[in-house]
Amino acid sequence: MLPKLILTDIDGVWTDGGMYYDATGIELKKFNTYDSAGVLFAHFLHIPVGIITGENTEIVQRRADKLKVDYCYLGAKDKISIVKSLCAELSITLAEVAYIGDDLNDMEVLSEVGFAGVPTSAPFYVKHLANIPLSKKGGEGVFREFVETIIGEEQLNDIINKVYLTGQ
C-alpha cells in the first residue's frame, strides 16, 4: 500500500540542520539536490507532497516553489494539527500519511502516521518512532531514500524505465 500524502520536515531532513549566517544577516541553507527526485517520484504516482517546518524563511518557500511541492507550511508550531487538517481536506486517514522528521517537534506526527521515517542523524528518542528503515543522515538525500523505500523497488524501476529511459 502506498501513502496518499507524503509530508516532510526540512531542517535536519533536507538539510544537515546547519544554518549559515553572514555579517549582514543573510541566512543560508544547503539543500541536497537528490531530494528533488523524491518529489518527482511521488508526483509521478499522483501522491501530493508537503513541507511542514517550524522555520519561517523564504528559503524554504523558494525550494518548495522550485520543486512544485503541493503544500508548504512555514512557522508551524503545531504540526499534528496541520497534518490532521490536510487529512480532512483530502479525505484520508493518518494511517495513509507518510512523514519524515528528525526532532522533538516531529515526534507527535511520527507517532501517529502510518509511514514514519527518521534520518540516522536524529536523536535516539526520535529514531525509535520510525517504521520505515533509512540509512542516510539529514542533508544526504534522506527524503529521496524515504520516498524510494515507500514506493518500493518494482515501482521505482517502472518509473525510471517509463520516464527516464524510454521518455514515455
Wavefront OBJ file of the C-alpha trace (Angstrom):
o trace
v 0.000 0.000 0.000
v 1.237 3.462 -0.901
v 0.582 6.557 1.196
v -1.868 9.119 -0.129
v 0.197 12.049 1.157
v 3.924 12.469 1.843
v 4.993 15.149 4.313
v 8.419 16.268 5.448
v 10.238 18.480 7.873
v 13.124 20.480 6.360
v 15.958 21.247 8.795
v 17.720 18.005 9.677
v 15.962 16.180 6.819
v 16.502 18.081 3.549
v 19.419 19.888 5.200
v 22.046 18.739 7.667
v 20.450 21.007 10.253
v 23.138 23.661 9.930
v 22.349 27.288 9.230
v 24.774 29.793 7.804
v 24.619 33.494 8.705
v 26.764 36.222 7.219
v 27.694 39.569 8.784
v 24.792 41.330 7.031
v 22.146 38.999 8.499
v 21.675 36.838 5.437
v 20.719 33.253 6.289
v 21.696 30.361 4.020
v 20.731 26.687 3.920
v 22.294 23.917 1.888
v 19.803 21.522 0.275
v 20.752 18.186 -1.265
v 19.545 18.044 -4.871
v 18.946 14.280 -4.569
v 15.811 15.036 -2.569
v 14.148 16.658 -5.580
v 13.811 13.205 -7.181
v 11.724 12.130 -4.189
v 9.202 14.834 -5.071
v 9.266 13.797 -8.744
v 8.720 10.108 -7.911
v 5.802 10.924 -5.597
v 4.199 13.193 -8.177
v 4.581 10.531 -10.869
v 2.419 8.319 -8.645
v -0.029 11.208 -8.043
v 0.932 11.462 -4.368
v 0.971 15.050 -3.121
v 3.991 16.238 -1.149
v 4.040 18.782 1.643
v 6.590 20.565 3.783
v 5.823 21.366 7.412
v 8.590 23.275 9.160
v 8.932 25.333 12.289
v 11.246 27.679 10.418
v 9.672 30.710 8.778
v 12.028 31.524 5.961
v 11.670 32.437 2.314
v 14.496 29.998 1.530
v 12.229 27.006 2.188
v 9.348 28.545 0.240
v 11.633 29.123 -2.740
v 12.771 25.486 -2.663
v 9.157 24.296 -2.394
v 8.120 26.501 -5.317
v 11.009 25.319 -7.479
v 10.113 21.656 -6.892
v 6.355 22.268 -7.201
v 5.697 20.943 -3.696
v 1.922 20.811 -3.189
v 1.768 22.170 0.380
v 4.225 24.325 2.306
v 3.643 25.343 5.911
v 6.239 27.680 7.391
v 6.493 28.655 11.045
v 4.473 25.587 12.062
v 4.090 25.374 15.820
v 1.502 22.567 15.944
v 2.435 20.140 13.182
v -0.104 17.451 14.096
v -2.975 19.926 13.708
v -1.747 20.794 10.230
v -1.484 17.110 9.315
v -4.992 16.380 10.629
v -6.369 19.360 8.707
v -4.745 18.115 5.487
v -6.183 14.646 6.119
v -9.665 16.128 6.462
v -9.189 18.222 3.309
v -8.032 15.172 1.323
v -10.487 12.726 2.962
v -7.702 10.416 4.116
v -6.633 8.987 7.470
v -3.409 9.454 9.394
v -2.596 5.841 8.537
v -2.402 6.910 4.858
v 0.169 9.634 5.552
v 3.954 9.324 5.285
v 6.058 11.734 7.335
v 9.781 12.160 7.795
v 11.137 14.296 10.604
v 14.108 14.407 12.912
v 13.464 16.246 16.154
v 11.238 16.989 19.125
v 8.610 18.936 17.179
v 8.172 15.963 14.804
v 7.591 13.281 17.425
v 3.803 13.577 17.708
v 3.329 13.379 13.935
v 5.773 10.466 13.628
v 3.887 8.550 16.304
v 0.500 8.967 14.599
v 1.108 8.479 10.858
v 1.159 5.169 9.029
v 4.599 5.661 7.447
v 7.210 7.251 9.715
v 10.799 7.925 8.681
v 13.707 9.393 10.610
v 17.243 10.205 9.374
v 20.057 8.342 11.111
v 21.341 11.682 12.413
v 18.244 12.162 14.597
v 18.403 11.667 18.380
v 17.684 8.142 19.634
v 14.394 9.177 21.237
v 13.100 10.267 17.826
v 14.569 7.322 15.903
v 12.502 4.787 17.821
v 9.317 6.254 16.281
v 10.324 5.242 12.744
v 8.701 2.272 11.000
v 10.470 2.890 7.662
v 14.174 1.959 7.882
v 16.547 4.601 6.486
v 20.321 4.662 6.197
v 21.084 8.309 5.428
v 21.632 11.349 7.622
v 19.757 14.596 7.173
v 21.098 16.588 4.234
v 22.340 13.457 2.447
v 19.260 12.760 0.311
v 17.273 11.032 3.061
v 13.935 12.397 1.791
v 14.554 10.690 -1.553
v 15.545 7.482 0.247
v 12.308 7.697 2.274
v 10.169 8.033 -0.865
v 12.061 5.311 -2.725
v 11.695 2.938 0.229
v 7.962 3.600 0.472
v 7.234 3.119 -3.218
v 9.437 0.049 -3.473
v 11.986 -1.167 -5.959
v 9.500 -2.519 -8.511
v 7.522 0.722 -8.857
v 10.709 2.762 -8.744
v 12.177 0.743 -11.617
v 8.909 1.166 -13.528
v 9.056 4.961 -13.102
v 12.700 5.093 -14.152
v 12.070 2.903 -17.201
v 8.960 4.791 -18.336
v 10.062 8.328 -17.701
v 13.813 8.486 -17.747
v 14.890 5.660 -20.015
v 12.132 5.477 -22.646
v 10.746 9.014 -22.300
v 7.089 7.936 -22.123
l 1 2 3 4 5 6 7 8 9 10 11 12 13 14 15 16 17 18 19 20 21 22 23 24 25 26 27 28 29 30 31 32 33 34 35 36 37 38 39 40 41 42 43 44 45 46 47 48 49 50 51 52 53 54 55 56 57 58 59 60 61 62 63 64 65 66 67 68 69 70 71 72 73 74 75 76 77 78 79 80 81 82 83 84 85 86 87 88 89 90 91 92 93 94 95 96 97 98 99 100 101 102 103 104 105 106 107 108 109 110 111 112 113 114 115 116 117 118 119 120 121 122 123 124 125 126 127 128 129 130 131 132 133 134 135 136 137 138 139 140 141 142 143 144 145 146 147 148 149 150 151 152 153 154 155 156 157 158 159 160 161 162 163 164 165 166 167 168
